[in-house]
Amino acid sequence: MPTAAPTSFDEAFAAVSDVEGWMTPDQARRLWDRASELGQGSRIVEIGSFRGRSAIVLASAAPAGTEVVAIDPHIGTDRGPQEIVTTEELGQSDNEVFNANLEAAGVRERIRHVRKKSEDALGDVDGAIDLLYIDGAHRYGPARDDIVRWGERVVAGGTLLIHDSFSSVGVTLALLQSTTFGGSWTYIGRSQSMAEYRHTPTRGSGRARNVGRQLAQLPWFLRNVVIKVLMVAKLGRLTRFLGHDAETWPY
Ligand SMILES: C[S@@+](CC[C@H](N)C(=O)[O-])C[C@H]1O[C@@H](n2cnc3c(N)ncnc32)[C@H](O)[C@@H]1O
């Protein structure tokens, strides 16, 4: 008997409790809320699925008939914090675990996996996107390309969620260059490092406020950078002075 997909946030979060990845309860809630309020026939695109933690929440929340596309090459690069280059074997293992996790959560049939890098997958998704979740390669170049090239395909009024915002240096520089000063995205807020934007242009004083609200996140960004430097220098115990737990990479 196939597993039934989760029908509530609590069920979905329980379904991913053993799925490896980086997504806090608040972040899962934000994904759930934005996906569940989509209309019939919408399209969700996730860039960077890893082992399926966020994809399972998105696919469980989306109304019936939503196309959910998960783009991840599973080639063992840019897997997570400090894992820019690992091995192809690990990428293949991510792919197998991803498929098994989707199956176990009962959402395998709801997700179309495009096993390509996001920059090579633009032609694999037809039409506009209602909800775009970016959590792929966090280096500046690929992160900026994802925001710009995939972001322009989000419908007017649609949603962009970006993980590791104001936490990863590459993602934050990409945000400053695209969403902060670009004028076509309105900053809504964030759950830890998951920032939410609406595809709505800002003008005049509204634009200045929009820039200001994003620049106001920079002290939190600097804190995260200091925490990471301390952790890399094996001085994690000092992160307690910044209200951090010494063990967990900030996200
Ligand atoms: C931080 S993990 C994603 C975590 C996932 N969203 C979760 O909730 O568990 C980053 C993922 O991005 C993928 N990735 C790396 N480069 C990519 C690219 N150019 N396009 C799409 N995905 C990429 C990696 O294979 C990895 O699985």
The ligand as an SDF file (V2000), in Angstrom:
LIG
                    3D

 27 29  0  0  0  0  0  0  0  0999 V2000
   21.9130   23.2000    0.5220 C   0  0  0  0  0  0  0  0  0  0  0  0
   21.4810   21.8590   -0.4910 S   0  0  0  0  0  0  0  0  0  0  0  0
   19.7340   22.0150   -0.6910 C   0  0  0  0  0  0  0  0  0  0  0  0
   18.9790   21.6450    0.5470 C   0  0  0  0  0  0  0  0  0  0  0  0
   17.5070   21.3800    0.3580 C   0  0  0  0  0  0  0  0  0  0  0  0
   16.7830   22.5270   -0.1430 N   0  0  0  0  0  0  0  0  0  0  0  0
   16.9100   20.9160    1.6850 C   0  0  0  0  0  0  0  0  0  0  0  0
   15.9750   21.5010    2.1980 O   0  0  0  0  0  0  0  0  0  0  0  0
   17.4030   19.9190    2.2100 O   0  0  0  0  0  0  0  0  0  0  0  0
   22.1090   22.3940   -2.0330 C   0  0  0  0  0  0  0  0  0  0  0  0
   21.7790   21.4860   -3.2000 C   0  0  0  0  0  0  0  0  0  0  0  0
   22.0390   22.2290   -4.4000 O   0  0  0  0  0  0  0  0  0  0  0  0
   22.4680   21.3420   -5.3850 C   0  0  0  0  0  0  0  0  0  0  0  0
   23.1580   22.1090   -6.4170 N   0  0  0  0  0  0  0  0  0  0  0  0
   24.4700   22.4160   -6.4890 C   0  0  0  0  0  0  0  0  0  0  0  0
   24.7250   23.1010   -7.6100 N   0  0  0  0  0  0  0  0  0  0  0  0
   23.5340   23.2660   -8.2440 C   0  0  0  0  0  0  0  0  0  0  0  0
   23.1360   23.8960   -9.4450 C   0  0  0  0  0  0  0  0  0  0  0  0
   24.0190   24.5210  -10.2380 N   0  0  0  0  0  0  0  0  0  0  0  0
   21.8350   23.8430   -9.8020 N   0  0  0  0  0  0  0  0  0  0  0  0
   20.9230   23.2130   -8.9970 C   0  0  0  0  0  0  0  0  0  0  0  0
   21.2430   22.6100   -7.8410 N   0  0  0  0  0  0  0  0  0  0  0  0
   22.5290   22.6370   -7.4760 C   0  0  0  0  0  0  0  0  0  0  0  0
   23.3430   20.3430   -4.6610 C   0  0  0  0  0  0  0  0  0  0  0  0
   23.4200   19.1360   -5.3830 O   0  0  0  0  0  0  0  0  0  0  0  0
   22.6380   20.2190   -3.3080 C   0  0  0  0  0  0  0  0  0  0  0  0
   21.8200   19.0810   -3.3020 O   0  0  0  0  0  0  0  0  0  0  0  0
  1  2  1  0
  2  3  1  0
  2 10  1  0
  3  4  1  0
  4  5  1  0
  5  6  1  0
  5  7  1  0
  7  8  2  0
  7  9  1  0
 10 11  1  0
 11 12  1  0
 11 26  1  0
 12 13  1  0
 13 14  1  0
 13 24  1  0
 14 15  1  0
 14 23  1  0
 15 16  2  0
 16 17  1  0
 17 18  1  0
 17 23  2  0
 18 19  1  0
 18 20  2  0
 20 21  1  0
 21 22  2  0
 22 23  1  0
 24 25  1  0
 24 26  1  0
 26 27  1  0
M  CHG  2   2   1   9  -1
M  END
$$$$
